[in-house]
Amino acid sequence: MTEYKEFNRFKEIVINSVTEAFNKSNSFKTTRIIIRILTKIGAFNSKQIEALKRAIKNNDQVFNEIYALPEFKKTLKNKHKITIDS
């Protein structure tokens, strides 16, 4: 059981790191790579959801990304019930 707790602790650290990288993305290519990682995540906590929303609303390298972002927003809505208006 301890191993499972350790796994979950590190899982949250990894997801937090990826959402932070999403917020700091400085190119469309980087944004697309991060989106590929984010789509594989099973669940987000409330802070991570806020970080995703912040990136999509405030980072021009995210909100202006026209290839991966529209599909990612659909995934957030359909899989996670998260709607993000940009």
C-alpha angles and dihedrals in degrees: 000000000000091000090056091053090049090050092051092048092054092041090060091047090052094048091047090051093050093048089049090050088051089055092049098042110140101189140038090239092055090047091054092050092049091047090055088056094044092053089061094057114105100207141002128211121226094266091051091049090052090050091052091049091047092052093048092049101038111027112079090200087061106036093044094049102113104183109052104016099070091053091044090054089052090050091050090051098044101036102030102023089237117142117195120188113201 
